[in-house]
């Protein structure tokens, strides 16, 4: 990695964070990943569907959520802090 930074004209160890420029963060993807992690820590398995829907499973039971908003509502019903 350091060789690649040196080849780009930057000193070793320098990169996007070192020069003050950071790549843009997709807030929607970050929100989904955080919610899925919180549900996983609570023991739920979440499967993503092909139409941006979600299937939440635990103890052989399942709940289908049509979108991220519905998944967040379900997480709140479970007592998760979002």
NORDA-V990955 format. One record per residue. N is the residue number from 1. PHI is phi in degrees with one decimal (* if undefined). PSI is psi in degrees with one decimal (999 if undefined). NEAR is the number of other C-alpha atoms within 8 Angstrom. Layout:
BEGIN
[[N	PHI	PSI	NEAR] [N	PHI	PSI	NEAR]]
END
This chain:
BEGIN
[[1	*	-41.8	4] [2	-63.9	-35.1	7] [3	-64.3	-38.0	7] [4	-67.1	-37.8	7] [5	-67.1	-40.5	14] [6	-65.5	-36.3	10] [7	-67.6	-26.0	7] [8	-85.5	2.9	6] [9	90.5	7.1	6] [10	-104.4	151.1	9] [11	-67.0	155.7	7] [12	-55.4	137.9	8] [13	88.1	-11.7	7] [14	-86.5	148.5	10] [15	-172.6	-159.8	8] [16	-55.5	-40.4	9] [17	-75.1	-31.6	8] [18	-72.9	-30.7	8] [19	-97.2	10.1	7] [20	86.2	-3.8	6] [21	-102.9	124.6	7] [22	-117.9	147.9	6] [23	-66.7	151.2	5] [24	-65.1	144.7	4] [25	-105.0	131.1	5] [26	-79.5	102.6	6] [27	-63.1	-33.7	6] [28	-65.5	-44.2	6] [29	-66.7	-36.9	7] [30	-65.8	-40.4	9] [31	-63.5	-43.3	8] [32	-65.0	-46.7	9] [33	-61.3	-40.9	8] [34	-64.7	-43.6	8] [35	-64.9	-42.9	10] [36	-63.6	-37.2	9] [37	-66.8	-42.0	8] [38	-64.0	-40.3	9] [39	-66.6	-38.6	13] [40	-64.2	-40.9	10] [41	-64.6	-25.9	7] [42	-86.1	1.7	6] [43	94.4	10.6	7] [44	-99.1	145.0	10] [45	-104.4	130.7	9] [46	-117.2	124.4	11] [47	-106.3	131.3	7] [48	-84.6	135.3	8] [49	-94.0	170.7	8] [50	-72.1	-18.0	5] [51	-110.1	35.6	4] [52	60.0	30.4	9] [53	-104.7	173.9	12] [54	-138.5	146.2	14] [55	-121.1	119.1	12] [56	-104.0	129.3	12] [57	-128.5	143.0	11] [58	-165.3	137.6	9] [59	55.6	32.9	4] [60	78.2	3.0	5] [61	-105.1	156.3	6] [62	-140.9	157.8	8] [63	-140.0	127.1	7] [64	-94.9	131.8	8] [65	-120.6	126.3	11] [66	-74.1	-21.4	9] [67	-158.2	-179.1	9] [68	-63.9	-38.2	11] [69	-60.5	-42.8	6] [70	-68.5	-35.1	9] [71	-65.4	-40.2	11] [72	-64.6	-41.0	10] [73	-61.3	-42.4	8] [74	-64.6	-41.1	8] [75	-62.0	-38.0	11] [76	-66.4	-38.4	10] [77	-61.3	-31.7	7] [78	-77.4	-9.8	6] [79	94.8	11.9	6] [80	-78.9	142.4	9] [81	-92.3	122.7	5] [82	-104.1	999	5]]
END
